[in-house]
Structures are given as C-alpha cells and as structure tokens.
Amino acid sequence: MKIIETIHSRLVWNKEQISRLRIELLISDTPLAIEKLISGYEQQNLALSLALERAGE
C-alpha cells in the first residue's frame, strides 16, 4: 500500500505544479521553457497513472 500512496502523492504534486506553471505561463518571458516543464509533468502523470492502475490490480 505504501507504493500506491507514494504514487498518488506524486500525481497530486505534479498536478499542483502543472496548475502553477499554467498561471506562470501567462506572465512569463520564457513560455516555451514552461510548456516543456508542463509537458514533462503530464508525461510523468501518465506513467504514474499507469503504475497506479497496475498496482491496484
């Protein structure tokens, strides 16, 4: 169960970072860099979601 809690915690943290970065994107001088960060978090979330799904099986 510890691994599931860790994965879930990371998913929540990533989602918070994505939200924060989307706001930052509106006022940033470097939108491409922020888009790359957002994309990275979204890719991590896909992998974490798959791992969470498999851990629940």
C-alpha positions in Angstrom: 0.0 0.0 0.0 2.9 2.4 0.6 3.8 2.4 -3.1 0.3 3.3 -4.0 0.3 6.2 -1.5 3.6 7.4 -2.9 2.4 7.3 -6.5 -0.8 9.1 -5.6 1.1 11.7 -3.7 3.4 12.3 -6.7 0.4 12.6 -9.0 -1.2 15.2 -6.8 2.1 17.1 -6.5 2.6 17.1 -10.3 -1.0 18.3 -10.9 -0.3 21.2 -8.5 2.9 22.1 -10.4 1.1 22.0 -13.7 -1.5 24.4 -12.4 1.1 26.7 -11.0 3.1 26.6 -14.3 -0.1 27.3 -16.4 -0.5 30.5 -14.4 3.2 31.3 -14.7 2.9 30.8 -18.5 0.5 33.8 -18.7 3.1 36.2 -17.4 6.4 34.6 -18.4 9.1 35.8 -20.8 10.0 32.1 -21.5 6.8 30.4 -22.5 8.5 27.6 -24.4 10.5 26.5 -21.4 7.4 26.4 -19.2 5.5 24.5 -21.8 8.3 21.9 -21.8 8.1 21.6 -18.0 4.3 21.2 -18.2 4.7 18.5 -20.8 7.2 16.7 -18.7 4.9 16.7 -15.7 2.0 15.5 -17.9 4.1 12.6 -19.2 5.1 11.7 -15.7 1.5 11.7 -14.7 0.6 9.3 -17.5 3.3 6.9 -16.4 2.4 7.2 -12.7 -1.3 6.7 -13.5 -0.4 3.5 -15.4 1.7 2.3 -12.5 -1.1 3.1 -10.0 -3.6 1.2 -12.1 -1.3 -1.8 -12.3 -0.6 -1.7 -8.6 -4.3 -1.8 -7.9 -4.8 -5.0 -9.9 
